[in-house]
C-alpha cells in the first residue's frame, strides 16, 4: 500500500503493444518512463475503485523519442521525436519520472 492507504494493483503486460493499446483508449493518454536496474519501465496509473491500477511493461532498452505515435487506422505505432498532429494519429507523450513510490507495485 502507498502512504495514502490506497490499494495498488499492478498489471504487467507481455509487450509494449498491449500497454500502448490500453493507454490509447484512456481519456488522458500518456506513458511514464523510469529506468530501474538497467530495465526501462513504461507505465500508466489509473485511479480505480478507491485504489490505483498500475499498468506497465519492462523493456531492455529505452524507446527512442519523446512520443509514441499510433496510427488510428492501422493500429501500428512507432516512436517519434515530436508530436505529429496528424488527424489519423494519436501521439502519446512519454513523461520522464525521476522517482516514484509505485516501483514496489511493479515487481518486474
GROMACS elastic network, one bead per residue, 0.5 to 0.9 nm:
[ bonds ]
;  ai    aj funct       b0    kb
    1     4     6  0.78249   500
    1     5     6  0.57504   500
    1     6     6  0.61248   500
    1     7     6  0.54561   500
    1     8     6  0.60298   500
    1   105     6  0.85231   500
    2     5     6  0.54562   500
    2     6     6  0.60100   500
    2     7     6  0.71911   500
    2     8     6  0.72265   500
    2   101     6  0.72483   500
    2   102     6  0.76443   500
    3     6     6  0.76306   500
    3   101     6  0.87861   500
    4     7     6  0.88910   500
    5    51     6  0.85167   500
    6    50     6  0.65403   500
    6    52     6  0.68538   500
    7    50     6  0.72172   500
    7    52     6  0.61919   500
    7    53     6  0.84846   500
    8    51     6  0.57379   500
    8    53     6  0.58448   500
    8    54     6  0.71964   500
    8   102     6  0.83191   500
    8   105     6  0.68306   500
    9    51     6  0.77196   500
    9    52     6  0.61811   500
    9    54     6  0.61472   500
    9    55     6  0.85621   500
    9   105     6  0.69818   500
   10    52     6  0.83089   500
   10    53     6  0.56056   500
   10    55     6  0.58350   500
   10    56     6  0.76582   500
   10   105     6  0.58579   500
   10   106     6  0.63080   500
   10   107     6  0.84715   500
   11    53     6  0.72848   500
   11    54     6  0.60937   500
   11    56     6  0.63409   500
   11    57     6  0.85586   500
   11   106     6  0.80885   500
   12    15     6  0.86569   500
   12    19     6  0.85992   500
   12    54     6  0.83001   500
   12    55     6  0.59187   500
   12    56     6  0.50784   500
   12    57     6  0.55855   500
   12    58     6  0.81468   500
   12   106     6  0.76124   500
   12   107     6  0.86352   500
   12   108     6  0.80101   500
   13    16     6  0.72767   500
   13    17     6  0.86898   500
   13    18     6  0.62321   500
   13    19     6  0.62438   500
   13    55     6  0.72292   500
   13    56     6  0.61471   500
   13    57     6  0.54038   500
   13    58     6  0.85117   500
   14    17     6  0.84756   500
   14    18     6  0.71337   500
   14    19     6  0.84829   500
   14    57     6  0.68982   500
   14    58     6  0.87402   500
   15    18     6  0.57300   500
   15    19     6  0.68905   500
   15    20     6  0.89548   500
   15    57     6  0.62820   500
   15    58     6  0.80752   500
   15    59     6  0.83409   500
   16    19     6  0.51628   500
   16    20     6  0.60590   500
   16    21     6  0.85484   500
   16    42     6  0.82398   500
   16    56     6  0.84025   500
   16    57     6  0.61807   500
   16    58     6  0.82483   500
   16    59     6  0.81181   500
   17    20     6  0.51097   500
   17    21     6  0.61029   500
   17    22     6  0.86524   500
   17    76     6  0.87370   500
   17    77     6  0.80978   500
   18    21     6  0.51211   500
   18    22     6  0.62712   500
   18    23     6  0.86827   500
   18    57     6  0.88281   500
   19    22     6  0.51747   500
   19    23     6  0.61087   500
   19    24     6  0.84603   500
   19    42     6  0.84424   500
   19    43     6  0.79157   500
   19    44     6  0.84299   500
   19    55     6  0.70971   500
   19    56     6  0.65605   500
   19    57     6  0.69120   500
   20    23     6  0.51811   500
   20    24     6  0.58980   500
   20    25     6  0.87372   500
   20    31     6  0.83677   500
   20    68     6  0.83336   500
   20    70     6  0.83818   500
   20    77     6  0.83487   500
   20    92     6  0.84592   500
   21    24     6  0.53144   500
   21    25     6  0.67736   500
   21    70     6  0.89120   500
   21    75     6  0.81885   500
   22    25     6  0.55661   500
   22    26     6  0.70769   500
   22    55     6  0.87167   500
   23    26     6  0.53572   500
   23    27     6  0.86268   500
   23    28     6  0.82038   500
   23    29     6  0.54059   500
   23    30     6  0.68084   500
   23    31     6  0.75647   500
   23    44     6  0.71393   500
   23    55     6  0.87697   500
   23    92     6  0.83845   500
   24    27     6  0.81974   500
   24    28     6  0.83126   500
   24    29     6  0.54475   500
   24    30     6  0.78499   500
   24    70     6  0.81621   500
   24    90     6  0.75846   500
   24    91     6  0.88241   500
   24    92     6  0.74429   500
   25    28     6  0.85217   500
   25    29     6  0.71955   500
   26    29     6  0.55033   500
   26    30     6  0.88343   500
   26    46     6  0.89808   500
   29    44     6  0.85954   500
   29    90     6  0.88778   500
   29    91     6  0.83742   500
   29    92     6  0.59083   500
   29    93     6  0.77574   500
   30    43     6  0.88865   500
   30    44     6  0.72288   500
   30    67     6  0.86257   500
   30    68     6  0.89067   500
   30    91     6  0.83157   500
   30    93     6  0.50106   500
   30    94     6  0.61126   500
   30    95     6  0.73777   500
   31    42     6  0.62145   500
   31    43     6  0.56817   500
   31    44     6  0.55622   500
   31    45     6  0.88725   500
   31    67     6  0.87572   500
   31    68     6  0.88533   500
   31    92     6  0.67210   500
   31    93     6  0.62563   500
   31    95     6  0.60932   500
   31    96     6  0.87564   500
   32    41     6  0.79802   500
   32    42     6  0.54717   500
   32    43     6  0.51337   500
   32    44     6  0.61214   500
   32    45     6  0.86315   500
   32    93     6  0.83656   500
   32    94     6  0.56285   500
   32    96     6  0.60208   500
   32    97     6  0.63468   500
   33    40     6  0.68921   500
   33    41     6  0.56269   500
   33    43     6  0.65066   500
   33    62     6  0.88671   500
   33    94     6  0.65355   500
   33    95     6  0.59718   500
   33    96     6  0.50560   500
   33    97     6  0.57094   500
   33    98     6  0.87890   500
   34    39     6  0.84537   500
   34    40     6  0.59491   500
   34    41     6  0.54093   500
   34    42     6  0.67827   500
   34    43     6  0.85703   500
   34    95     6  0.87633   500
   34    96     6  0.62816   500
   34    97     6  0.53013   500
   34    98     6  0.68437   500
   34    99     6  0.77313   500
   34   100     6  0.88161   500
   35    38     6  0.62444   500
   35    39     6  0.55989   500
   35    41     6  0.60529   500
   35    42     6  0.88090   500
   35    62     6  0.84067   500
   35    97     6  0.85985   500
   35    98     6  0.88650   500
   36    39     6  0.52563   500
   36    40     6  0.63012   500
   36    41     6  0.70933   500
   36   103     6  0.86035   500
   37    40     6  0.82999   500
   38    60     6  0.72502   500
   38    61     6  0.82885   500
   39    58     6  0.63105   500
   39    59     6  0.58181   500
   39    60     6  0.51654   500
   39    61     6  0.68706   500
   39    62     6  0.82103   500
   39   108     6  0.88008   500
   40    57     6  0.82883   500
   40    58     6  0.55471   500
   40    59     6  0.50729   500
   40    60     6  0.61703   500
   40    61     6  0.62180   500
   40    62     6  0.58721   500
   40    63     6  0.85186   500
   41    56     6  0.67521   500
   41    57     6  0.58331   500
   41    59     6  0.63848   500
   41    60     6  0.89391   500
   41    62     6  0.87264   500
   41   106     6  0.86743   500
   41   108     6  0.84293   500
   42    55     6  0.84501   500
   42    56     6  0.54734   500
   42    57     6  0.55281   500
   42    58     6  0.64440   500
   42    59     6  0.79532   500
   42    94     6  0.84178   500
   43    54     6  0.66642   500
   43    55     6  0.54826   500
   43    57     6  0.65529   500
   43    58     6  0.87005   500
   44    53     6  0.82107   500
   44    54     6  0.57736   500
   44    55     6  0.53224   500
   44    56     6  0.63844   500
   45    52     6  0.65950   500
   45    53     6  0.57703   500
   45    55     6  0.64853   500
   45    56     6  0.87271   500
   46    51     6  0.85909   500
   46    52     6  0.56366   500
   46    53     6  0.51372   500
   46    54     6  0.64172   500
   46    55     6  0.80248   500
   47    50     6  0.71374   500
   47    51     6  0.58777   500
   47    53     6  0.62478   500
   47    54     6  0.87982   500
   48    51     6  0.53033   500
   48    52     6  0.54590   500
   48    53     6  0.64317   500
   49    52     6  0.77796   500
   54   102     6  0.80126   500
   54   105     6  0.75165   500
   54   106     6  0.77293   500
   55   106     6  0.86163   500
   56   106     6  0.74984   500
   57   106     6  0.89100   500
   57   108     6  0.81893   500
   58    61     6  0.89054   500
   58   108     6  0.66488   500
   59    62     6  0.70669   500
   59    63     6  0.86860   500
   61    64     6  0.89147   500
   62    65     6  0.89535   500
   63    66     6  0.82275   500
   63    67     6  0.89225   500
   63    68     6  0.86594   500
   63    79     6  0.67386   500
   64    67     6  0.85793   500
   64    79     6  0.61992   500
   64    80     6  0.74227   500
   64    81     6  0.76463   500
   65    68     6  0.74743   500
   65    79     6  0.53999   500
   65    82     6  0.74604   500
   65    94     6  0.81406   500
   66    79     6  0.73496   500
   66    80     6  0.62221   500
   66    81     6  0.51777   500
   66    82     6  0.64422   500
   66    83     6  0.84165   500
   66    92     6  0.85301   500
   66    93     6  0.60914   500
   66    94     6  0.53307   500
   66    95     6  0.76863   500
   67    78     6  0.84112   500
   67    79     6  0.57400   500
   67    80     6  0.50447   500
   67    81     6  0.62085   500
   67    82     6  0.63017   500
   67    83     6  0.65679   500
   67    91     6  0.60655   500
   67    92     6  0.52922   500
   67    94     6  0.53990   500
   67    95     6  0.88116   500
   68    77     6  0.65136   500
   68    78     6  0.55295   500
   68    80     6  0.57508   500
   68    81     6  0.86158   500
   68    83     6  0.84390   500
   68    90     6  0.81599   500
   68    91     6  0.57115   500
   68    92     6  0.50526   500
   68    93     6  0.66043   500
   68    94     6  0.73413   500
   69    76     6  0.83614   500
   69    77     6  0.53374   500
   69    78     6  0.54465   500
   69    79     6  0.61052   500
   69    80     6  0.63662   500
   69    83     6  0.74408   500
   69    84     6  0.74582   500
   69    89     6  0.63993   500
   69    90     6  0.56442   500
   69    92     6  0.62257   500
   69    93     6  0.87127   500
   70    73     6  0.87809   500
   70    74     6  0.83461   500
   70    75     6  0.61871   500
   70    76     6  0.57352   500
   70    78     6  0.67257   500
   70    79     6  0.88948   500
   70    88     6  0.84315   500
   70    89     6  0.53415   500
   70    90     6  0.51157   500
   70    91     6  0.63693   500
   70    92     6  0.78421   500
   71    74     6  0.56308   500
   71    75     6  0.52901   500
   71    76     6  0.55132   500
   71    77     6  0.61109   500
   71    78     6  0.87974   500
   71    86     6  0.89326   500
   71    88     6  0.58886   500
   71    90     6  0.65592   500
   71    91     6  0.89199   500
   72    75     6  0.53367   500
   72    76     6  0.77387   500
   72    77     6  0.89832   500
   72    87     6  0.87865   500
   72    88     6  0.54812   500
   72    89     6  0.53610   500
   72    90     6  0.68522   500
   73    76     6  0.82543   500
   73    88     6  0.65746   500
   73    89     6  0.79824   500
   74    77     6  0.86772   500
   79    82     6  0.89823   500
   80    83     6  0.69423   500
   80    84     6  0.81396   500
   80    91     6  0.85162   500
   82    91     6  0.86142   500
   82    93     6  0.88688   500
   83    86     6  0.84493   500
   83    90     6  0.85891   500
   83    91     6  0.57717   500
   83    92     6  0.82743   500
   83    93     6  0.80859   500
   84    87     6  0.87548   500
   84    89     6  0.74206   500
   84    90     6  0.81573   500
   84    91     6  0.69051   500
   85    88     6  0.86821   500
   85    89     6  0.72828   500
   85    90     6  0.78673   500
   85    91     6  0.76401   500
   86    89     6  0.52586   500
   86    90     6  0.76151   500
   86    91     6  0.88135   500
   87    90     6  0.77770   500
   97   100     6  0.72632   500
   99   102     6  0.88758   500
   99   103     6  0.87493   500
  100   103     6  0.63591   500
  101   104     6  0.67789   500
  101   105     6  0.83778   500
  102   105     6  0.54004   500
  102   106     6  0.69153   500
  103   106     6  0.51319   500
  103   107     6  0.74706   500
  103   108     6  0.89118   500
  104   107     6  0.62872   500
  105   108     6  0.88967   500
